[in-house]
Amino acid sequence: MNKVLTIIGPTASGKTSLAVNLSKKLNAEVISLDSRQIYRGMAIGTAQPSNKEMNGIKHHLIGTKDPSLSISAGEYAKLVIDKVKDIKLKGRVPIICGGAGLYYRAICYGIFRGSKSDPSIRERLEKLYNIDPWRLMRRLRAIDPEYAAKIHINNKKRLVRSLEIFEITGKTPSENFSDQRFNPTINLDLYTVRIHRERNELNKRIEKRLDFMLASGWIEEVELLLVKQLRESKIFPPLDSIGYSQIKSYLKKEINYNLMREKIIIKTRQFAKKQEKWFDKEPINLTVDMGHMNSQLISNILYCLMKDIT
């Protein structure tokens, strides 16, 4: 199998621009590797690339899933693998691009066979979390203390998912991840380029992007989603993610605009730092410092490197 070019990095680092520039040179299509961009109706808050940013390049797994539906890393990885096959069958080059560390790990090491979701189990666990998150944490500590030590009590998504995996498979999360590493199903042969920016530069980009998103109607987007959620009597889990959660508090008049903006910046910076730490542990072929060269120049260099191995 030819190498599949994968571009990873923290939020707001410039991954999309690089992927688009490379795609034009390699006759490629881009497959998103993002846990939130896959949802419909969340284009602004998840920073889904606009038609202008896509610049005529076909993008996949963006705005395709209803926000009431959850998706596991394993399920997402299967979607990515299928898209890679489809793109290659058309005689084009797939480029995977995103910042979801868990999803990246799934396409690196393969998917454990128990990587499934059960909406009824997840909904029940989410309701229990909303009542008493420590009840779920105590349960996870009892069945898998090693994995529980890696999860913060405020990380609702990971805590609920850990117990969901246990109820579906009968195995602890640690056992399942061990199976994933040593008994993988289909995985991809990746050539991974990691995007890096200095912390101060990245923080400025995060702040600038946030102001653009707010000016583009992010608050109005959240209002529409809340109305849709109420009208359909459904729960939209992505509305608990960074930015959406703070905007909901603003709309409830629990915080003012300036505090909302400040909280989103802090949370996004913390998330970017967490992404960097995650990628420190993952297999990387090449790290590119975006602060010293522009995207066009870097894409020219990567094109020379990738044209014979993709």
Buried (B, 14 or more C-beta within 10 A) or exposed (E): EEBBBBBBBBBBBBBBBBBBBBBEBBEBBBBBBBBBBBBBBBBBBBBBBEEEEBBEBEBBBBBEBEBBBBBBBBBBBBBBBEBBEBBBEEEBBBBBBBBBBBBBBBBBBBBBBBBEBBEEBBBBBBEBBEEEBEEBBEBBBEBBEEBBEEBEEEEBBBBBBBBBBBEBBEBBBBBBBEBBEEEBBEBBEBBBBBBBBEEEBBBEBBBEBBEEBBEBBBBEBBBEBBEBBEEEEBBBBBBEBBBBBBBBEBBEEEBEEEEBBEBBBEBBBEBBBEBBEBBEEBEBEEEBEBEEEEBEEBBBEBBEBBEEEB
